[in-house]
Amino acid sequence: MKTSIGKTAVYTALIGLAAAAYPVSAHHSTTMFDRDKTIPLSGTVKELHWTNPHVAIYIENNVKQPNAETGLWLIELTSPGNLVRSGWSRNTIKPGDKVTADVHPLRDGTKGAALRKITLADTGQSFTYSIRDADRPNIDQEKDSK
């Protein structure tokens, strides 16, 4: 009898943990983005939303590319805290800035994407979405040159 109650308690706890973990993994999933494709966008930053849980940049794409229609694109980034650790600030990208962005598009083909790298047209300065050194091609060199 004790074994049966013990097993039931363990199974109940495991099911509870699995159920509690599901919303967390669902929220942080990036499966809606096609990480096997990177497309370029070139245009003007229209809006920047520096808020948790994810920073968002709206870019008016002016150059038609394969798989990148012209028009307003919503680009998703990581959290403001992660971006600050990557060298960003609230003023790194501003509305009106001319930019080129390499992005992973949404799988459904709508005008949305995850940022890979963004480059300011007037300075050539590049910023990535990630705090991992492998994803930061030249940020440290750019900081040293200022």
Secondary structure, DSSP 8 states (H G I E B T S, - for coil): -HHHHHHHHHHHHHHHHHHHHHHHHHHT--TTB-TT--EEEEEEEEEEE--SS--EEEEEE-S-BTTB-SEEEEEE---HHHHHHTT--TTSS-TT-EEEEEEEEBTT-SSEEEEEEEEETTT--EEES-SSGGG-SSHHHHHHT-
